[in-house]
Amino acid sequence: MDNEGKSNPFSCGIMKNTAIKRRCIFVVSLGILFAIAFKYIDNDKSAYSYVCVENGYNTSYITNAKSEKENLITYLNTVNNKNLRIEKPTAITVDGLYVVALKSKKDALEALKITLDKYKRGSIKAYFKNDVRLMEVDTPTANLKTIEEAVKDLEGKSRSVTYVVKDNDTLWSISRKFNVTLNDIYNLNPGISQRIYPGELLKIKESKPLLTIVTEKKSVYMEDIPYETVTQKDDKMFINDSKVLVRGKTGSKIVTAILKYYNGEIVNKNVINENVVSEPVNEVIAVGDEPLPVTYATGNFIYPVRGHITITSRYGQRWGRLHAGIDIAASIGDPIYAADGGTVIFSGWESGYGYLVKIDHGNGYVTYYGHASKLIVKKGDKVYKGQEIALVGMTGNTTGPHVHFEVRKNGVPVNPQIYLK
C-alpha cells in the first residue's frame, strides 16, 4: 500500500518534543552545575574583606579558589532566575577573631552597616579601625544569629580581668574605672569587704567595645584668641607693685576643622581654615622697679589716702563720747596706705569699725584703718610706709565712704593730726 498522502502521527509530537528536550537538557545541565558548585562551595574557605568608603559600602573578594571555580559561582549567582542564587552562612571576624555567624553574606553586611550607621550620621567619612572580614562557613543553623543579635555582639564584648588593688583605690573608684556597678564587683567577689587594701586581687568583668568605629566630621565653630600680657617697668613704683595700664581683650576667629572620633569620642582635630573676626588686645601692666623700702618705723606718719585731704570728723568728743580718730573723705575703692612701716597685727572685721587693719610700728605706736571695703594685707605681714593695705569702703557704723584713722600710743588714743605730715 502506498503511504503517500498519509499523515505522520509523530510529526507534531516530534516538534513539541524538541522544545521539551531543550528544557530537559537545560535542567540537567543546571543540575550538573549545582552538583559541581556545591562540591566546590563545600571546600571553599574564601574570605571577604569589608571596607566602608565615604559614599557607601563596598566589598572586595579575597579568595584562594581557582579562577574556574570563581567563574562558576559568579555565574550561578548572576543567573536571572533569583531562585538559583546560592547563599551560605557567613561569619564576621574582627582582627582575626570569630565574632558571629549569620545565614548569608547579605545579612552580615547589613549587620555591619547598622553598626556603622549608629555613628555615621553627619559624618563625611565613617569606617572600622579594626580589620573586619567576612568568611563563608559551614555551621549548624542553631549557631546562626539574626541581624539584630549580631549587631549586639558587634557592639561590645565583656571580658573578665583580675585587677590588683593600688594605693588610694576604693571600690567606688574601681567601679568608675571599669564602668561597672558596685553590685557587679560584689557578685564576682563573694565575701569582699568595703575596705580594700593594696595588693588585693579583684575579679572585674570589663565591658569594652569590640569594634572601633572611626568617623570624621567637618565642624565650623567660633574660638577665642587669647591676648598676651606685656609688662613695662616703672621706676616710680616699688618692686612687687603693679598696675594695669591697658586691659587685655580676647579676640575671636571662625575655625573650620575636621574632627576625628573613635566610637563617638573625639581623638583628633585637624584645623583646615581660620578666619579672624577680631584681633586680641594685649594687656599692658606696669611693674615697679624701685627697690622696696625698709619696713621699720620712721617715726613720722603720712596720711592714709592721697590727693586732696578732707577731714569730715576730727579727733575729740562727739555726741557725748570720744571720737578716737579722724575721718578722711574718700571714694569707695580708693587705696588705703600704711601711715608708717610696721607689722600687721589685725586684719579683719571688728564691731563698729567694719573691715579694719591695725599696724604695730614697733615703737609704742599702733595705727587703725577702719571702714574698708576690701583688706589687702593679712596678720603677720611686714609693710612699709606708703604700702597699699586696703580699699576705702563704708562698712561698720558709717553714713558714707571714708577712712577712719587712729593713732594709739601705748594703747591710748591720741590726736592723729599731731603726727601727720
C-alpha positions in Angstrom: 0.0 0.0 0.0 1.2 3.4 -0.9 1.8 5.7 2.1 1.9 8.8 0.1 -0.7 11.3 1.2 -1.0 9.7 4.7 -0.1 11.9 7.6 2.7 11.0 10.1 1.2 10.7 13.5 4.5 11.6 15.2 5.5 14.7 13.3 3.7 17.1 15.6 4.9 15.3 18.7 8.5 15.5 17.4 8.2 19.3 17.1 6.8 19.5 20.6 9.4 17.1 22.0 12.2 19.3 20.6 11.3 22.2 22.9 10.8 19.8 25.8 14.2 18.2 25.0 15.9 21.6 25.1 14.3 22.3 28.5 15.4 18.9 29.8 18.9 19.5 28.7 18.9 22.9 30.4 17.6 21.4 33.6 20.0 18.5 33.6 22.9 21.0 32.9 21.8 23.1 35.8 21.7 20.0 38.0 25.2 19.2 37.0 26.3 22.7 37.6 24.7 22.7 41.0 26.4 19.5 41.9 29.8 20.8 40.9 29.1 24.1 42.6 28.1 22.6 45.9 31.2 20.4 45.7 33.4 23.5 45.2 31.5 25.5 47.8 31.8 22.9 50.4 35.5 23.0 50.1 35.6 26.8 49.7 37.2 28.7 52.5 37.1 32.1 50.8 37.3 35.2 52.9 35.9 38.6 52.0 37.4 41.9 53.1 34.7 44.5 54.1 35.6 48.2 53.5 33.4 51.3 54.2 34.0 54.2 51.9 32.7 57.8 52.0 29.8 57.3 49.6 28.6 53.9 50.8 29.7 50.3 51.2 31.9 48.2 49.0 33.0 44.6 49.2 36.1 43.2 47.6 36.8 39.5 47.5 40.0 37.7 48.5 39.8 34.0 47.7 42.1 31.1 47.3 39.8 29.5 44.9 40.8 28.7 41.3 39.6 31.0 38.6 37.2 28.4 37.1 35.5 28.0 40.5 35.2 31.7 40.8 33.6 31.9 37.3 31.2 29.1 38.2 30.0 30.6 41.4 29.8 34.1 39.8 27.7 32.6 37.1 25.3 30.8 39.4 24.9 34.0 41.5 24.1 36.2 38.5 21.6 33.9 36.7 18.4 35.9 36.1 16.3 33.4 38.0 16.6 34.5 41.6 15.7 31.1 42.8 19.1 29.8 41.6 21.1 32.2 43.9 23.3 30.2 46.3 23.8 31.6 49.8 26.0 30.2 52.5 26.3 31.1 56.2 28.8 34.0 56.6 30.9 34.7 59.7 32.2 38.1 60.7 35.7 38.2 62.1 37.3 41.2 63.9 41.1 41.4 63.9 41.2 37.7 63.1 38.8 36.6 65.9 35.5 35.0 65.1 32.6 37.1 66.4 29.3 35.9 64.9 27.8 34.0 62.0 24.7 34.9 60.0 22.7 33.0 57.4 24.1 35.0 54.4 26.7 37.5 53.3 23.9 40.0 52.8 22.8 39.7 56.4 26.4 40.0 57.6 26.8 43.2 55.6 23.6 44.6 56.9 24.6 43.9 60.5 27.9 45.8 59.8 26.0 48.6 58.1 23.7 49.1 61.1 26.6 49.1 63.5 28.4 51.7 61.4 25.4 53.8 60.8 24.9 54.5 64.6 27.9 56.7 64.4 27.8 57.7 60.7 25.2 60.4 60.8 26.6 63.8 59.9 30.0 62.4 59.1 31.9 62.9 55.9 33.7 59.6 56.4 33.0 56.5 58.5 34.9 53.2 58.7 36.1 50.5 61.0 39.5 50.9 62.5 39.7 47.1 63.0 40.4 44.5 60.4 36.8 43.4 59.7 36.3 40.4 57.4 33.5 38.2 56.1 34.1 34.5 55.7 31.8 31.8 54.4 31.5 28.9 56.9 29.8 25.6 57.4 28.0 25.7 60.7 24.7 24.3 62.1 21.7 26.6 61.7 21.4 26.7 65.5 24.7 28.7 65.6 23.4 31.4 63.3 22.3 34.8 64.7 19.8 37.2 63.4 20.9 40.7 62.2 19.7 42.2 65.5 21.6 39.7 67.6 24.7 40.1 65.5 24.6 43.9 66.0 24.6 43.4 69.8 27.5 41.1 69.6 29.4 43.6 67.4 28.7 46.5 69.7 30.6 45.0 72.7 32.0 42.0 74.4 32.7 41.7 78.1 35.8 40.0 79.4 36.9 39.0 82.9 40.1 40.6 84.2 41.9 40.4 87.5 42.7 43.8 89.0 45.4 44.4 91.6 44.2 47.0 94.1 46.5 50.0 94.3 47.1 52.8 96.9 44.1 55.1 97.4 41.8 52.7 95.4 38.2 52.3 96.6 35.5 50.0 95.3 33.8 53.1 94.0 36.9 54.4 92.1 37.4 50.9 90.7 33.8 50.7 89.5 34.2 54.0 87.8 37.5 53.0 86.2 35.9 49.9 84.6 32.4 51.3 84.0 30.7 48.6 86.2 28.4 48.8 89.2 29.3 48.1 92.8 26.9 45.1 92.7 28.9 43.7 89.7 32.1 43.8 91.9 30.3 42.2 94.9 28.8 39.4 92.8 32.1 38.5 91.2 34.0 38.7 94.6 31.9 37.0 97.3 32.9 37.9 100.8 34.7 41.1 99.9 34.5 43.9 102.4 34.0 47.6 101.7 37.6 48.3 102.9 40.1 47.1 100.4 43.9 47.1 100.7 46.8 47.5 98.1 47.7 44.1 96.7 44.3 42.5 96.9 43.0 40.8 93.8 39.6 41.6 92.4 37.7 39.9 89.6 36.2 42.5 87.2 34.0 41.9 84.2 35.1 44.7 81.9 32.9 45.8 79.0 34.8 47.2 76.0 33.6 48.0 72.5 34.5 45.1 70.2 34.8 47.5 67.2 36.4 50.9 67.0 34.3 53.0 64.6 36.1 55.9 63.1 34.1 58.9 62.0 35.3 62.2 60.6 33.1 65.3 60.7 33.6 68.8 59.4 33.0 71.4 62.1 32.8 75.2 61.9 32.9 77.0 65.3 34.0 80.2 67.0 37.1 80.2 69.1 38.7 82.8 71.3 42.1 84.2 70.6 43.9 84.8 73.9 45.6 88.0 74.5 49.2 88.4 75.6 50.4 90.2 78.7 53.1 92.9 78.2 54.9 94.4 81.2 56.5 97.8 81.4 58.9 98.8 84.2 58.0 101.9 86.2 60.7 103.3 88.5 58.1 105.3 90.4 56.6 102.1 91.7 58.1 99.7 94.2 59.2 96.3 93.2 56.3 93.8 93.6 53.8 96.6 93.0 52.0 96.6 89.7 49.2 98.4 87.9 47.2 97.5 84.8 47.6 100.2 82.2 45.6 98.6 79.4 43.1 95.8 80.0 43.6 92.8 77.8 40.8 91.7 75.5 40.4 88.3 73.8 39.9 88.2 70.1 37.8 85.7 68.1 38.1 83.6 65.0 36.0 81.2 62.9 37.6 77.8 62.7 36.9 75.1 60.2 38.3 71.7 61.3 38.0 68.0 60.6 37.2 66.2 63.8 38.1 62.6 64.2 36.1 60.4 66.6 36.6 56.9 67.9 33.2 55.5 68.9 31.8 59.0 69.3 34.8 60.3 71.4 36.9 63.0 69.8 40.6 61.9 69.4 42.0 64.4 66.9 41.3 67.8 65.5 42.7 68.9 62.1 42.3 72.6 61.5 41.9 73.4 57.8 41.0 77.1 57.9 40.9 80.0 60.3 39.2 83.4 59.7 40.0 86.1 62.3 36.9 88.1 63.3 38.6 90.4 65.8 42.2 90.7 66.9 43.1 90.4 70.6 44.2 93.4 72.6 47.3 92.8 74.6 47.2 93.6 78.3 49.8 96.1 79.5 50.9 96.1 83.1 53.3 98.5 84.8 55.6 96.8 87.3 57.6 98.6 90.0 61.3 99.0 89.5 62.0 100.9 92.7 63.6 98.8 95.5 61.3 98.1 98.4 61.7 100.5 101.4 62.5 99.1 104.8 59.5 98.1 106.8 60.7 99.5 110.1 59.0 102.6 111.5 60.4 106.0 110.6 58.7 107.8 113.5 56.7 110.0 111.1 53.2 109.3 109.8 51.7 110.1 106.4 48.0 110.4 105.5 46.5 107.0 104.7 44.9 108.5 101.5 46.4 110.5 98.7 45.2 113.6 96.9 43.3 116.4 98.5 42.7 115.7 102.1 39.2 116.5 103.6 38.6 115.7 107.2 34.9 115.2 107.9 35.2 114.4 111.6 38.1 115.3 113.9 39.5 113.7 117.0 37.8 114.5 120.3 34.4 114.4 122.0 31.5 113.7 119.7 27.9 113.0 120.7 28.9 112.7 124.3 31.8 110.3 123.8 35.4 110.2 122.5 35.9 110.0 118.7 39.3 108.3 118.9 40.5 109.2 115.4 39.8 111.3 112.4 37.5 110.6 109.4 39.1 111.3 106.0 36.7 111.6 103.0 37.4 109.3 100.0 35.7 107.3 97.3 34.8 103.6 97.6 37.6 101.6 96.2 40.4 104.2 96.7 43.6 102.7 98.1 44.4 103.0 101.8 48.1 103.2 102.6 50.2 102.4 105.7 51.0 105.6 107.6 54.4 104.1 108.5 56.4 100.9 108.3 55.5 98.1 110.7 53.8 94.7 111.2 50.1 94.0 110.7 48.7 92.7 114.0 45.0 92.6 112.9 43.2 92.4 109.6 39.5 91.5 109.7 36.1 92.6 110.9 35.6 94.4 114.2 32.3 95.8 115.6 31.8 99.5 114.7 34.9 99.6 112.6 33.8 97.2 109.9 36.7 95.9 108.0 39.8 97.1 109.9 43.6 96.9 109.7 45.9 97.5 112.7 49.6 98.1 112.2 52.1 97.9 115.1 55.0 100.3 114.3 57.3 98.8 117.0 57.9 102.0 118.9 54.8 102.0 121.1 52.6 103.3 118.3 49.7 101.4 116.6 47.6 102.8 113.8 44.0 101.9 112.9 42.4 102.0 109.4 38.6 101.4 109.5 35.5 101.0 107.4 37.4 99.4 104.5 35.7 97.6 101.6 38.5 95.2 101.0 41.5 94.0 103.0 44.8 93.5 101.1 47.2 92.6 103.9 46.9 89.9 106.5 48.0 89.4 110.1 51.8 89.0 110.3 52.6 90.9 107.1 55.5 93.3 107.1 54.5 96.6 105.5 56.4 99.7 104.5 55.3 103.3 104.7 53.0 104.1 101.8 52.2 100.4 101.0 48.6 99.7 99.9 46.9 97.8 102.7 43.1 98.1 102.0 40.5 99.8 99.9 38.1 102.5 101.0 34.6 101.5 101.9 31.7 102.2 104.3 31.5 99.0 106.4 30.6 99.1 110.1 29.0 102.2 111.7 29.2 104.8 109.0 27.0 107.0 106.9 29.3 107.4 103.9 32.6 106.2 102.4 35.6 107.4 104.3 38.7 106.2 106.2 38.6 106.2 110.0 42.2 106.7 111.0 43.5 106.3 114.6 46.9 106.6 116.3 47.4 104.9 119.6 50.4 105.4 121.8 51.0 102.6 124.3 47.3 101.6 123.8 45.9 105.1 124.4 44.2 107.0 121.5 46.0 110.3 120.6 45.2 113.0 118.1 46.5 111.8 114.7 46.9 115.2 113.3 49.8 115.9 115.7 51.8 113.2 114.0 50.7 113.5 110.3 53.0 115.1 107.8 
